[in-house]
Amino acid sequence: MTAEKLLNERIEKLEERAAFQDKAIEDLSDAVTDQWKLIESLKRDAKRLADKLREVEDSFAQGEVKEPPPPHY
């Protein structure tokens, strides 16, 4: 093999590796973005639940607890 052919093969392999790494980085970036969205959603849900719990605790402490009617109503 000539030096030029060897050099071209090395360059081609490097280009393939770079393309593979670009794809892997893109996939990882997408995964991180999806996880970030999920985390934000879970944080909103946790805050909503904490607010609701605080509301229930406050109404219980003030004696405003309303018992639901029995199931036979």
SULVENHU-V354834 format. One line per field, one symbol per residue. phi: phi as a letter, one per 30 degrees, with the letter a starting at -180 (. if undefined). psi: psi as a letter, one per 40 degrees, with the letter a starting at -180 (. if undefined). A space follows every 10 residues. Layout:
# SULVENHU-V354834
phi: ???
psi: ???
This chain:
# SULVENHU-V354834
phi: .ddddddddd dddddddddd dddddddddd dddddddddd dddddddddd dddddddddd dcicdcdddd ddd
psi: iidddddddd dddddddddd dddddddddd dddddddddd dddddddddd dddddddddd deffhhhiii ee.
